[in-house]
Amino acid sequence: MKKKLLLLFMLAFIGLSLGSCFNSKANTSTTRSFKDLLGRTVEIEDTPKRVCCIGSGALRLYSYIGDISLVCGAEDIERREGPGNPIRAYKMVYNDYLGKLPSCGNGGSNAVPDPEKLIECNPDIVISKILDVKLMNQLEQQINKPVVCISYGQNEAIDEDIIKSLELIGEIFHKEDRARELTSYIRGMIGELNTLTSDIPDSEKKSFYIGCYTKKGSQGFLSTNANYAMFDMANIKNVLAGSGLVGYQMLDEEFVFGSLNPDKIVIDGGGINNLRLEYKKNPKNFMALDAFKNGEVYLELPHNGYFTNLELAYANAYYCASIAYPNLAYFKEFNIEDKTREIIRMFLGKDIYDDIVKALGFTYSKINISSL
């Protein structure tokens, strides 16, 4: 009798243990809740193994943090041959991989989701930079997969939404350490430039103008930004400050050449060919500006291409600061090429500065307008 009771006890114990084991396995497929940059609460499986990124700049932000091998479909604009024009540094790194992926939509500046192609790609999650609550809720219902929205915000490289988006990607894909590393580095750069320049009186500052500012494609000299973030990072005096103008502007020719006379001019490299044609057409306009007459015109790398190349934007901020404050001790030994290489490595894991320069045909430099 005792043996029978012992046997029954052992069988019951084994049954409980097996049940516990099965329950443990069943619970491994858990869900987690996240609030995205549209304020939507999204439930996702732990952990996504397949991802698609849609909307301008979504894949870029993911590539800074996530594992590119999890990307199971790419927009047509990301799959095309070549490194991309204008420059997209992340695409130069991952071009071969992206080109072999199936399409998850057309992409482009006015991208709309393509539910059928997303279903074919079968992602576990979609990372979207299409900021439309109604459209994203509809997309979730159509594909029956979670859609998480990220954002660059409204202020280029210094918007807090960038930090929030990178942190969110880190949490979703269990890359919290990488997200902390990169966001700390970003905050460090912004803080460093502000600390270096915040105490310089306005009376000692030269006025700056950003020309050929890229906005939905390359633009000419009259395209500018009254709140250019790369100037703001280093407390550089924008010549449009106090004009009542805000943000992106396509200025009137008479206003620029007749009223504005900045001490120094920075040209967005994305529009260098436009500047060349404009100067050839009417050199007198340009030579009426002191900056052109005095050789105070500088060329920076283009950082806008399917939204903001953050690594190049921050490098541009340092370059502008070095032009604005050449007598600061920090900039007396400063080398923009070395700094750009460092920033690119931090964002993309490898130094592709030489590839970028080769693709562009130029790098940071003073512009001799007459030789354009």
C-alpha positions as CSV (number, residue, x, y, z in Angstrom):
1,M,0.0,0.0,0.0
2,K,2.8,2.4,0.9
3,K,4.5,1.7,-2.4
4,K,1.3,2.5,-4.3
5,L,0.8,5.8,-2.4
6,L,4.5,6.7,-3.1
7,L,4.0,5.9,-6.8
8,L,0.9,8.0,-7.0
9,F,2.6,10.9,-5.3
10,M,5.6,10.7,-7.7
11,L,3.3,10.6,-10.7
12,A,1.4,13.6,-9.4
13,F,4.6,15.5,-8.8
14,I,5.9,14.7,-12.3
15,G,2.5,15.9,-13.8
16,L,2.7,19.2,-11.9
17,S,6.3,19.7,-13.1
18,L,5.4,19.0,-16.7
19,G,2.4,21.3,-16.5
20,S,4.6,24.0,-15.0
21,C,7.1,23.5,-17.8
22,F,4.5,23.7,-20.5
23,N,3.1,26.8,-19.0
24,S,6.5,28.3,-18.9
25,K,7.0,27.6,-22.6
26,A,3.5,29.1,-23.4
27,N,4.4,32.3,-21.5
28,T,7.6,32.9,-23.5
29,S,5.5,34.4,-26.2
30,T,4.5,37.5,-24.3
31,T,3.4,41.0,-25.4
32,R,4.7,44.4,-24.3
33,S,3.1,47.8,-24.5
34,F,4.8,50.9,-25.9
35,K,3.6,54.4,-26.5
36,D,4.9,55.7,-29.9
37,L,5.7,59.2,-31.0
38,L,2.1,59.8,-32.0
39,G,1.0,59.0,-28.5
40,R,-0.6,55.7,-29.6
41,T,-0.4,52.6,-27.3
42,V,0.9,49.7,-29.4
43,E,1.1,46.0,-28.3
44,I,4.0,44.0,-29.7
45,E,5.3,40.5,-29.4
46,D,8.5,39.9,-27.4
47,T,10.7,40.0,-29.5
48,P,10.2,41.0,-33.1
49,K,12.3,39.0,-35.6
50,R,11.1,40.7,-38.8
51,V,10.7,44.4,-39.4
52,C,9.8,46.8,-42.2
53,C,10.5,50.5,-42.0
54,I,8.3,53.0,-44.0
55,G,8.3,56.8,-44.5
56,S,11.2,59.2,-44.9
57,G,14.1,58.5,-42.6
58,A,12.5,55.5,-40.7
59,L,15.0,53.0,-41.9
60,R,17.8,55.4,-41.1
61,L,16.8,55.7,-37.4
62,Y,16.3,52.0,-37.2
63,S,19.8,51.3,-38.7
64,Y,21.5,53.4,-36.0
65,I,20.1,51.1,-33.3
66,G,18.6,47.9,-34.7
67,D,20.0,44.7,-36.4
68,I,19.7,45.3,-40.1
69,S,19.4,41.6,-40.8
70,L,15.9,41.7,-39.2
71,V,14.7,44.0,-42.0
72,C,12.6,41.8,-44.3
73,G,11.4,44.4,-46.8
74,A,12.5,47.8,-48.0
75,E,10.9,50.7,-49.8
76,D,11.7,51.0,-53.5
77,I,13.6,54.2,-52.8
78,E,15.9,52.2,-50.5
79,R,16.3,49.3,-52.8
80,R,17.5,51.2,-55.9
81,E,21.0,50.6,-57.1
82,G,23.7,52.9,-55.9
83,P,24.4,54.7,-52.6
84,G,21.5,57.2,-53.2
85,N,21.5,60.8,-54.5
86,P,21.5,62.9,-52.4
87,I,23.8,61.1,-50.0
88,R,22.3,58.7,-47.5
89,A,25.1,57.3,-45.4
90,Y,23.2,54.4,-43.9
91,K,22.3,53.3,-47.5
92,M,26.0,53.4,-48.5
93,V,26.7,50.9,-45.6
94,Y,23.8,48.6,-46.3
95,N,23.1,49.1,-50.0
96,D,23.9,45.5,-51.0
97,Y,21.6,44.0,-48.4
98,L,18.7,46.4,-49.0
99,G,18.9,45.9,-52.8
100,K,18.1,42.2,-52.4
101,L,15.0,42.7,-50.2
102,P,11.4,42.6,-51.5
103,S,9.5,45.8,-51.8
104,C,7.3,47.0,-48.9
105,G,6.1,50.1,-50.7
106,N,7.3,52.9,-53.0
107,G,8.6,55.3,-50.4
108,G,9.4,58.9,-51.2
109,S,8.7,62.3,-49.5
110,N,4.9,61.8,-49.9
111,A,4.9,58.1,-49.1
112,V,1.7,56.2,-48.3
113,P,1.6,52.7,-46.9
114,D,1.2,49.8,-49.2
115,P,-0.7,47.2,-47.1
116,E,-0.5,44.4,-49.8
117,K,3.3,44.6,-50.1
118,L,3.7,44.8,-46.3
119,I,1.6,41.6,-45.9
120,E,3.8,39.9,-48.5
121,C,6.9,40.9,-46.5
122,N,5.3,39.5,-43.3
123,P,7.0,41.6,-40.7
124,D,6.4,41.2,-37.0
125,I,6.3,44.9,-36.7
126,V,6.3,48.0,-38.9
127,I,8.3,51.1,-37.9
128,S,6.7,54.2,-39.5
129,K,7.6,57.8,-39.9
130,I,4.3,58.6,-41.5
131,L,2.8,60.7,-38.8
132,D,-1.0,60.2,-39.3
133,V,-2.9,58.6,-36.4
134,K,-5.9,57.6,-38.5
135,L,-3.8,56.2,-41.3
136,M,-1.6,54.2,-39.0
137,N,-4.6,52.7,-37.1
138,Q,-6.1,51.7,-40.4
139,L,-2.8,50.2,-41.5
140,E,-2.6,48.1,-38.3
141,Q,-6.1,46.7,-39.1
142,Q,-5.2,46.0,-42.7
143,I,-2.0,44.1,-42.1
144,N,-2.9,42.7,-38.6
145,K,0.6,43.7,-37.3
146,P,1.7,46.4,-34.9
147,V,2.8,49.7,-36.3
148,V,5.0,52.0,-34.2
149,C,5.5,55.6,-35.2
150,I,8.8,57.4,-34.8
151,S,9.7,61.0,-35.5
152,Y,12.6,63.5,-36.1
153,G,10.4,66.3,-34.7
154,Q,10.4,69.8,-36.2
155,N,13.9,71.0,-35.4
156,E,16.3,68.8,-37.4
157,A,19.2,67.4,-35.4
158,I,18.4,69.0,-32.1
159,D,14.8,67.9,-31.6
160,E,14.0,65.8,-28.5
161,D,11.8,63.5,-30.6
162,I,15.0,62.1,-32.2
163,I,16.2,61.0,-28.8
164,K,12.8,59.5,-27.9
165,S,12.6,57.6,-31.2
166,L,16.1,56.1,-30.8
167,E,15.3,55.1,-27.2
168,L,11.9,53.5,-28.3
169,I,13.7,51.5,-31.0
170,G,16.2,50.3,-28.4
171,E,13.4,49.2,-26.0
172,I,11.4,47.4,-28.7
173,F,14.4,45.4,-30.0
174,H,16.2,45.0,-26.7
175,K,19.0,47.3,-27.8
176,E,18.8,49.6,-24.8
177,D,22.6,49.7,-24.3
178,R,23.2,50.8,-27.9
179,A,20.4,53.4,-27.6
180,R,21.9,54.8,-24.4
181,E,25.4,54.9,-26.0
182,L,24.1,56.8,-29.1
183,T,21.8,59.2,-27.3
184,S,24.4,60.0,-24.7
185,Y,26.8,60.8,-27.5
186,I,24.3,63.0,-29.2
187,R,23.5,64.9,-26.0
188,G,27.3,65.2,-25.5
189,M,27.8,66.9,-28.8
190,I,24.9,69.3,-28.4
191,G,26.1,70.1,-24.9
192,E,29.7,70.6,-25.9
193,L,28.9,73.0,-28.7
194,N,26.6,75.0,-26.4
195,T,29.1,75.2,-23.6
196,L,31.9,76.3,-25.9
197,T,29.9,79.1,-27.4
198,S,27.1,80.2,-25.0
199,D,29.1,82.9,-23.3
200,I,30.2,84.7,-26.5
201,P,28.4,88.1,-26.7
202,D,26.4,88.8,-29.8
203,S,28.4,91.9,-30.5
204,E,31.4,89.7,-31.1
205,K,29.7,87.3,-33.4
206,K,29.7,87.3,-37.2
207,S,26.4,87.0,-39.0
208,F,25.8,83.8,-41.1
209,Y,23.5,82.7,-43.9
210,I,22.8,79.2,-45.0
211,G,22.2,79.0,-48.7
212,C,21.0,76.2,-51.1
213,Y,19.3,74.6,-48.2
214,T,17.9,71.3,-49.3
215,K,14.2,70.9,-49.0
216,K,12.5,68.1,-51.0
217,G,15.4,68.0,-53.4
218,S,18.3,70.3,-54.2
219,Q,17.6,74.1,-54.1
220,G,19.3,77.3,-55.1
221,F,20.9,80.1,-53.1
222,L,17.6,81.7,-52.1
223,S,16.6,78.5,-50.2
224,T,17.4,79.0,-46.5
225,N,16.3,78.4,-42.9
226,A,15.7,81.2,-40.4
227,N,16.2,78.6,-37.6
228,Y,19.0,76.5,-39.0
229,A,19.6,73.9,-36.3
230,M,23.3,73.6,-37.1
231,F,23.7,77.3,-36.4
232,D,21.6,77.1,-33.3
233,M,23.6,74.2,-31.8
234,A,26.7,76.5,-31.7
235,N,24.8,79.8,-30.9
236,I,25.8,81.2,-34.3
237,K,24.1,84.4,-35.3
238,N,21.7,83.7,-38.2
239,V,21.4,86.8,-40.4
240,L,17.6,86.2,-40.5
241,A,17.3,86.4,-36.7
242,G,14.9,89.3,-35.9
243,S,13.5,89.4,-39.4
244,G,10.2,87.9,-38.3
245,L,10.9,84.9,-40.6
246,V,10.6,81.4,-39.1
247,G,11.9,78.0,-40.3
248,Y,12.3,77.1,-44.0
249,Q,12.2,80.0,-46.4
250,M,12.5,80.5,-50.2
251,L,13.5,84.2,-50.1
252,D,13.0,86.9,-52.7
253,E,16.0,87.7,-54.8
254,E,15.8,91.4,-54.2
255,F,15.7,90.9,-50.4
256,V,18.7,88.6,-50.4
257,F,21.0,90.6,-52.7
258,G,19.6,94.0,-51.8
259,S,19.0,93.9,-48.0
260,L,20.9,90.9,-46.5
261,N,24.7,91.2,-46.3
262,P,25.9,88.4,-44.0
263,D,29.5,88.3,-42.9
264,K,29.9,84.6,-43.7
265,I,27.9,82.2,-45.9
266,V,27.6,78.4,-45.7
267,I,26.4,76.5,-48.7
268,D,24.5,73.2,-48.3
269,G,26.5,70.9,-50.6
270,G,23.2,69.4,-52.0
271,G,22.7,72.6,-54.0
272,I,26.3,73.3,-55.2
273,N,25.3,72.7,-58.9
274,N,22.4,75.1,-58.5
275,L,24.7,77.7,-57.1
276,R,27.1,77.2,-60.0
277,L,24.4,77.8,-62.6
278,E,23.0,80.8,-60.7
279,Y,26.4,82.4,-60.4
280,K,27.1,81.9,-64.1
281,K,23.8,83.5,-65.0
282,N,24.2,86.6,-62.8
283,P,27.6,86.9,-61.1
284,K,27.0,90.6,-60.2
285,N,24.3,89.6,-57.7
286,F,26.7,87.4,-55.8
287,M,29.7,89.8,-55.9
288,A,27.5,92.4,-54.3
289,L,27.6,90.5,-51.1
290,D,30.7,91.0,-48.8
291,A,31.0,87.4,-48.0
292,F,31.6,86.5,-51.6
293,K,34.0,89.5,-52.1
294,N,35.9,88.6,-49.0
295,G,36.2,84.9,-49.6
296,E,34.0,84.0,-46.6
297,V,31.9,81.4,-48.3
298,Y,32.1,77.8,-47.1
299,L,30.8,74.4,-48.4
300,E,29.4,71.9,-46.0
301,L,28.4,68.3,-46.7
302,P,24.7,67.7,-47.6
303,H,22.9,66.2,-44.7
304,N,19.3,66.1,-46.1
305,G,18.5,63.1,-48.2
306,Y,15.2,61.3,-47.5
307,F,15.2,63.3,-44.3
308,T,18.2,64.1,-42.1
309,N,21.5,62.2,-42.1
310,L,22.1,62.9,-38.4
311,E,25.8,61.9,-38.5
312,L,26.5,64.6,-41.2
313,A,24.2,67.1,-39.6
314,Y,26.2,67.0,-36.4
315,A,29.5,67.1,-38.3
316,N,28.2,70.2,-40.1
317,A,27.4,71.9,-36.8
318,Y,31.0,71.4,-35.7
319,Y,32.2,72.8,-39.0
320,C,30.0,75.9,-38.8
321,A,31.2,76.5,-35.3
322,S,34.8,76.2,-36.4
323,I,34.1,78.9,-39.0
324,A,32.2,81.1,-36.6
325,Y,34.8,80.9,-33.7
326,P,38.2,80.2,-35.2
327,N,40.0,81.8,-32.3
328,L,38.5,79.6,-29.6
329,A,41.1,77.3,-28.2
330,Y,39.0,74.2,-29.0
331,F,39.0,75.1,-32.7
332,K,42.7,76.1,-33.1
333,E,43.6,72.4,-33.2
334,F,40.3,71.2,-34.7
335,N,40.2,69.0,-37.7
336,I,36.8,68.6,-39.3
337,E,37.7,65.5,-41.2
338,D,38.8,63.6,-38.0
339,K,35.6,64.8,-36.2
340,T,33.4,63.7,-39.1
341,R,35.0,60.2,-39.2
342,E,34.5,59.9,-35.4
343,I,30.8,60.8,-35.7
344,I,30.1,58.5,-38.7
345,R,31.7,55.6,-36.8
346,M,29.5,56.2,-33.8
347,F,26.3,56.2,-35.8
348,L,27.0,53.5,-38.4
349,G,29.7,51.3,-36.9
350,K,32.3,52.0,-39.7
351,D,34.1,55.0,-41.2
352,I,32.7,55.7,-44.7
353,Y,33.9,59.3,-44.9
354,D,36.1,58.6,-47.9
355,D,33.2,56.9,-49.7
356,I,31.0,59.9,-49.1
357,V,33.6,62.4,-50.4
358,K,34.2,60.2,-53.5
359,A,30.5,60.0,-54.2
360,L,30.0,63.8,-53.8
361,G,33.2,64.9,-55.5
362,F,33.9,67.5,-52.7
363,T,34.2,67.9,-49.0
364,Y,34.3,70.8,-46.4
365,S,36.1,73.7,-47.9
366,K,36.1,77.4,-48.7
367,I,34.4,78.2,-52.0
368,N,36.1,80.3,-54.7
369,I,33.0,81.5,-56.4
370,S,34.8,82.6,-59.6
371,S,36.2,79.1,-60.1
372,L,32.8,77.3,-59.8
